[in-house]
Amino acid sequence: MSNIQSDLFSKSKTLVPGGVHSPVRSFKGLHTTPRFFKRAEGAYIYDVEDKKYVDFCMSFGPLILGHRHPKVEKALHEGLERGWSYGACEPYSLELAEFLLSKLPHVEQLRFVNSGTEAVMTALRLARGVTGRNKIIKFNGCYHGHVDSMLIKAGSGLAGEAEASSAGVPEGVAHDTLILELGDTEGLKQCFIDHKDQIAAIIIEPLPANNGLMVQPKEFLQFLRDITTANKALLIFDEVISGFRVAFGGMAEVTGIKPDIVTLGKIIGGGLPVGAIGASKFIMEHLAPIGKVYQAGTLSANPLAMVGGLSTLKEMTPESYKKIEEQTKKITTLLANWMKTYNNGQFNMFQITTYSSLFWIVPKENVTKIADIPANLTENFNKLFEVLLDRGIYLAPNAYEVGFVSLAHDDTVVADIAKRLDIKL
Ligand SMILES: *Cc1c(COP(=O)(O)O)cnc(C)c1O
């Protein structure tokens, strides 16, 4: 890297706080400054100095087909020619809604918003509006966007008691969130006793993938289904990452466990800003203009974003899910073998956990809760990140982010990765 990129970052820091519009982009803790990218295609992303990288960040998930899939690009061009925002009813959102609902048997209606955060914000308000209760249970290590009531860490008092993990979140807001460790069934039982008839919902990433990849046993998700039903609380699956990534119907389809409310984002916009909340007609009709739970958006169901989502999803088939998982296995096997031997075993503490097209590089198998994560993860990951970056392999710049494989990561790309790692196939 020449000074061109560090100069851009220096300039950026004078214009926006920390030089970035979302914290993880800042390369905090790394010995190099963020790369500035100027274009992308397929499995590759190019920085402003024309260095080409195999991209495993993939915009943090939305681009399941890879960058600039020709059919998506064509559909977006056609969309542009019709105008890109009306603030009024249009037919394009009907098509996407119909498509999504056809793949989500547990959802009867949905509403589009502009981000995963917005979807979660609305889901929580809806759960409270439907149940007339205030408290929400969330799990340590699950990310639900930057909603005030979800920026929470465990407090020092009773099990479940929480305090804000971000400045600017009022104590009163934190007070209505209860936080538990993933897998803590005893703690959950106690919470429902201590806060009888006050818990509106449990929210969980059914495949926690924002603090590493902490695959949950199906029994735990079933326990959540049962305890919410028994206590007339709602179960919210935040499938912003897992929805349409692990299967069309997300983890609800994979596990056969039906949440009351699902939140979606990322893939359903194909790289344009979209989120959605889905539930039964009964629950959804609590939303304005029919119901008393208010929710709105100037750009909601933006026609161009609808086209981005629909044209992306239309390319997915049951075979695509098999294919992308197969490619993920090939790629992570290559990487894992390379890590065993590189530089006299400098990275041999690592293995790779995968689920569908997601992967996480971590020095331990079967991590299912925060306490399982080794303390020296970041230190070792940062060195690995820099070596791979140098070889033109771009991971998300943080040890706790997962890697995303797309359908563009085909065998030609696998061969290229091998070459970049000096492996003979
Ligand atoms: C990405 C993500 C969000 C937040 O979505 P944004 O579009 O970044 O606001 C919420 N929940 C989960 C599970 C996510 O992966």
The ligand as an SDF file (V2000), in Angstrom:
LIG
                    3D

 15 15  0  0  0  0  0  0  0  0999 V2000
  -26.7670   -6.9460   10.2580 C   0  0  0  0  0  0  0  0  0  0  0  0
  -27.7020   -7.3270   11.3380 C   0  0  0  0  0  0  0  0  0  0  0  0
  -28.5830   -6.4050   11.9340 C   0  0  0  0  0  0  0  0  0  0  0  0
  -28.5390   -4.9390   11.6060 C   0  0  0  0  0  0  0  0  0  0  0  0
  -28.8430   -4.6890   10.2810 O   0  0  0  0  0  0  0  0  0  0  0  0
  -28.3870   -3.2680    9.6580 P   0  0  0  0  0  0  0  0  0  0  0  0
  -28.9230   -3.3350    8.2600 O   0  0  0  0  0  0  0  0  0  0  0  0
  -26.9040   -3.2250    9.7390 O   0  0  0  0  0  0  0  0  0  0  0  0
  -29.0400   -2.2200   10.4720 O   0  0  0  0  0  0  0  0  0  0  0  0
  -29.4760   -6.8590   12.8690 C   0  0  0  0  0  0  0  0  0  0  0  0
  -29.5300   -8.1530   13.2080 N   0  0  0  0  0  0  0  0  0  0  0  0
  -28.7130   -9.0650   12.6770 C   0  0  0  0  0  0  0  0  0  0  0  0
  -28.8240  -10.4940   13.0700 C   0  0  0  0  0  0  0  0  0  0  0  0
  -27.7560   -8.6740   11.7280 C   0  0  0  0  0  0  0  0  0  0  0  0
  -26.9310   -9.5880   11.2150 O   0  0  0  0  0  0  0  0  0  0  0  0
  1  2  1  0
  2  3  1  0
  2 14  2  0
  3  4  1  0
  3 10  2  0
  4  5  1  0
  5  6  1  0
  6  7  2  0
  6  8  1  0
  6  9  1  0
 10 11  1  0
 11 12  2  0
 12 13  1  0
 12 14  1  0
 14 15  1  0
M  END
$$$$
